[in-house]
Amino acid sequence: KLKLLAWAGVLCCLIWNGFAQQGGSDCIKANAKSCGECIQAGPNCGWCKKTDFLQEGEPTSARCDDLAALKSKGCPMEDIENPRGSKQVLEDKEVTNRKIGAAERLKPEDITQIQPQKLVLKLRVGEPQTFSLKFKRAEDYPIDLYYLMDLSYSMKDDLENVKSLGTALMFEMEKITSDFRIGFGSFVEKTVMPYISTTPAKLRNPCTGDQNCTSPFSYKNVLSLTSEGNKFNELVGKQHISGNLDSPEGGFDAIMQVAVCGEQIGWRNVTRLLVFSTDAGFHFAGDGKLGGIVLPNDGKCHLENNMYTMSHYYDYPSIAHLVQKLSENNIQTIFAVTEEFQAVYKELKNLIPKSAVGTLSSNSSNVIQLIIDAYNSLSSEVILENSKLPKGVTISYKSFCKNGVNDTQEDGRKCSNISIGDEVKFEINVTANECPKKGQNETIKIKPLGFTEEVEINLQFICECQCQGEGEPNSPACHEGNGTFECGACRCNEGRIGRLCECSTDEVNSEDMDAYCRRENSTEICSNNGECICGQCVCKKRENTNEVYSGKYCECDNFNCDRSNGLICGGNGICKCRVCECFPNFTGSACDCSLDTLPCMASNGQICNGRGTCECGTCNCTDPKFQGPTCEMCQTCLGVCAEHKDCVQCRAFDKGEKKETCSQECMHFNMTLVESRDKLPQPGQPDPLSHCKEKDVDDCWFYFTYSVNSNGEANVHVVETPECPSGPDIIPIVAGVVAGIVLIGLALLLIWKLLMIIHDRREFAKFEKEKMNAKWDTGENPIYKSAVTTVVNPKYEGK
């Protein structure tokens, strides 16, 4: 067991060391020339700034390695540069707890729904920084709702119902918030052919027959956001229907202006809802070419006297452009459309985050309930989005929603089924995969879609070590001031190279320098294992980063030592300069010779059973008769029982082959008689014990045990009464044999008689069958010949 534990310990050390080396391989492969380059190679890389850390022939990049590897190479922890990332919360206001109808009425900017609000993350390459974000829907949160309506002719009956929408909607919304404002806008189509008829008469009245319609327009802001529901009813009541030629409408132009004209619309930094009501499809980017409009929509506000004036100049916006502007301005869209166009607008909803689709009745009579349902649907889901990330920075989310629902990846950005007052949390990881070129700080923002509140994160990148700021420019330690001494190494000035910047780039390849890199009586430069730079050998690196060349002439390595069991130094030592340095308790050129004598210990407690020597953990038996790992096996020797059988027999029972010489040959053990086999010593005692069962000269079995105590004395315990077999009983045997013979004879007679009966019955049956088949017919005698002449007596009357 001790041997097994020892090997397990060695194996664990080797595995741990292998993992440490594997982890450090990325650090070594980075070939870092400075501490800053080293810490950017990976989160587990450290830089040793100890001045005398490097061995002869090792490059400066050898200072960069895995932390465990640096420590094992003799670098003290206080000399290892290993800066770590951190986070600092700068603003952390608690989320607001307030109920509807509360006495105090807070300003929108005083209500907090997201926490924290501002923090600083110090990022090291490859090391993620994690922080928690809390979101809670505040009760009685202000709402701004802008109703954007299609006033083409097909919406005539809808307009009548919308005229009283203001006060009715105000009444319903008071159940949700005490601070509600409503606005109204309308749209038709671009005022150019072929969307509308440009004849003077149609420009005045686009409707046919005696219908009195207003002139067509693209978008008009009828009422900016107000808390006066009556004013909404009054202004909307003055609106008239208009008309156009094609079926799709110019609603996208109107949505863009509502989103970007915040001052004219009157948006506050509160929940912003846009209700888009129509019974038709929509034009989008590219459709403007039909009217000769090719300039892309610029996404800017062009309202003059509340009218959109550039519809004839700019094309319709694209869907992606609308998504961007709606998101930038935190506007949540509700598409109130008729059943006919549900499928189209549901596809549009999938492209626009924080939007909903409701089915509008043919005359808009259900618009209030539609708005309430859509608002509840939108506000029950929170989706986080972040601003554009700097190059090399990644972000991941994990959500902790209601009822223990957790998600990661894209689903980690959102939580659903959130009621007012519910609190949800997100865990956010920010990781820098590279340092920015100039190392400047960056700022990113995270916010819930449709909300104005956001988390501002200042990203600071750890791209340099602290010791680099403590460097000494033009240091004497760098060959008369030819470099900056920082972090234990020289960073050479331009035009200088070498570990101590002792050479200029012009001297590098001179033959005089190469002479310092050759061993005595050798023509090889750096033993063909390195480069001669500035008169010093810089050993080359192997593909396997665990294998290293070293020495003044790169003549040493740690992988060309003797091997055992496929392992360098048998796994029991360290290869230094092609020679194994063995761990304690191991010796030999490959450290394959164990000095542990435990494997040689025999069952009697003696090394090699006293019949050999222990060499490298294996017994070398001196007596050729004995074999085995502990010299206990003897193929030609009698066993303990057979060896002592005669002596035990003569001493215990006074018989056997040694009866006459018993007193001379059989007095080498102590004998004890016991009553039965149960009284014999049992296994478990400290002395080696053998149980024996042998036959004596009378073919009786006798039982004994043989053991040797620690003093070398043999002890024999013998059962005093042998087990002899009893003689046979003749009468029953003879009677049994006779009875058996008689029974066998009777059985044979019965079998014979049975066979005869069966045979006779078969013969009789055969006879009966032939008898039945016999035919007794009369036939003509073949010898008989009839008469030639027949004479008839005429007198004979047959009487």
Beta strands, then each sheet from edge to edge (+ up, - down):
strand 1: 45-48
strand 2: 64-66
strand 3: 80-81
strand 4: 86-91
strand 5: 114-115
strand 6: 118-124
strand 7: 129-136
strand 8: 143-150
strand 9: 180-187
strand 10: 219-226
strand 11: 271-278
strand 12: 303-304
strand 13: 307-308
strand 14: 331-337
strand 15: 355-359
strand 16: 382-386
strand 17: 393-400
strand 18: 406-408
strand 19: 414-415
strand 20: 423-432
strand 21: 442-448
strand 22: 455-462
strand 23: 483-486
strand 24: 489-492
strand 25: 496-497
strand 26: 503-504
strand 27: 530-533
strand 28: 536-539
strand 29: 549-550
strand 30: 556-557
strand 31: 563-564
strand 32: 567-568
strand 33: 573-576
strand 34: 579-582
strand 35: 586-587
strand 36: 593-594
strand 37: 612-615
strand 38: 618-621
strand 39: 626-627
strand 40: 633-634
strand 41: 669-674
strand 42: 689-695
strand 43: 701-708
strand 44: 714-719
sheet 1: 2+ 1- 3+
sheet 2: 4+ 6- 22- 21+ 16- 19+
sheet 3: 5+ 7- 20+ 17- 18+
sheet 4: 10+ 9- 8- 11- 14- 15-
sheet 5: 12+ 13-
sheet 6: 23+ 24-
sheet 7: 25+ 26-
sheet 8: 27+ 28-
sheet 9: 29+ 30-
sheet 10: 31+ 32-
sheet 11: 33+ 34-
sheet 12: 35+ 36-
sheet 13: 37+ 38-
sheet 14: 39+ 40-
sheet 15: 41+ 44+ 43- 42+
end
